[in-house]
Each structure stands twice: as C-alpha cells, then as structure tokens.
Amino acid sequence: MSLYELHIGWAETTGERRYLRWELLGCDEVLGVFPTPRADILTVLFTGGRDRFYEWARSLAPEPVA
C-alpha cells in the first residue's frame, strides 16, 4: 500500500467532480483520499503497485478534444 498524488486539474465542473468521486469510491484499490493544500491534487492511499496506479489515474481524465 502506498500514497500517490492524483492530479485532478481536469475536474473543473460539478459533473466532472461527481464523476471523479464515483470513480474514487468504485475503485477497490483506493483505501483513502486526502486533500492537499493544492486544489488540483489529491493524495490517494492505493493498494496496487505504481504502474497500476498510473494506469488507473490516466483512465480517469477525459480524452482531449481535437
């Protein structure tokens, strides 16, 4: 189990924040989420490995619109 920083600057709207909340609650590998002094970063207590965390974190952010 490790602590990781989750960058959430993409979650600006109420809908995006709601989506993020459900994704955090729905992930069995997330054991805790803690605010940081920065509004665009959360600290996440994650049971999976580093690669798994970054794979999961990348899946949260929406794809950029071209």
Contacts in CASP RR format, 6 or more apart in sequence:
PFRMAT RR
TARGET T0000
AUTHOR 0000-0000-0000
METHOD contacts of the structure
MODEL  1
MSLYELHIGWAETTGERRYLRWELLGCDEVLGVFPTPRADILTVLFTGGR
DRFYEWARSLAPEPVA
1 31 0 8 1.000
1 45 0 8 1.000
1 46 0 8 1.000
1 47 0 8 1.000
1 48 0 8 1.000
2 45 0 8 1.000
2 46 0 8 1.000
2 48 0 8 1.000
2 49 0 8 1.000
2 50 0 8 1.000
2 53 0 8 1.000
3 43 0 8 1.000
3 44 0 8 1.000
3 45 0 8 1.000
3 46 0 8 1.000
4 43 0 8 1.000
4 44 0 8 1.000
4 46 0 8 1.000
4 50 0 8 1.000
4 53 0 8 1.000
4 57 0 8 1.000
5 36 0 8 1.000
5 41 0 8 1.000
5 42 0 8 1.000
5 43 0 8 1.000
5 44 0 8 1.000
6 33 0 8 1.000
6 41 0 8 1.000
6 42 0 8 1.000
6 43 0 8 1.000
6 44 0 8 1.000
6 57 0 8 1.000
6 60 0 8 1.000
7 40 0 8 1.000
7 41 0 8 1.000
7 57 0 8 1.000
8 20 0 8 1.000
8 40 0 8 1.000
8 41 0 8 1.000
8 42 0 8 1.000
9 39 0 8 1.000
9 40 0 8 1.000
10 16 0 8 1.000
10 61 0 8 1.000
10 62 0 8 1.000
11 17 0 8 1.000
11 19 0 8 1.000
11 20 0 8 1.000
16 62 0 8 1.000
20 60 0 8 1.000
23 60 0 8 1.000
24 30 0 8 1.000
24 33 0 8 1.000
24 44 0 8 1.000
27 56 0 8 1.000
28 47 0 8 1.000
29 46 0 8 1.000
29 47 0 8 1.000
29 48 0 8 1.000
29 52 0 8 1.000
29 53 0 8 1.000
29 56 0 8 1.000
30 44 0 8 1.000
30 45 0 8 1.000
30 46 0 8 1.000
30 47 0 8 1.000
31 45 0 8 1.000
31 46 0 8 1.000
31 47 0 8 1.000
32 44 0 8 1.000
32 45 0 8 1.000
33 42 0 8 1.000
33 43 0 8 1.000
33 44 0 8 1.000
33 45 0 8 1.000
34 42 0 8 1.000
34 43 0 8 1.000
34 44 0 8 1.000
34 45 0 8 1.000
35 42 0 8 1.000
35 43 0 8 1.000
36 42 0 8 1.000
36 43 0 8 1.000
44 53 0 8 1.000
46 52 0 8 1.000
46 53 0 8 1.000
46 56 0 8 1.000
END
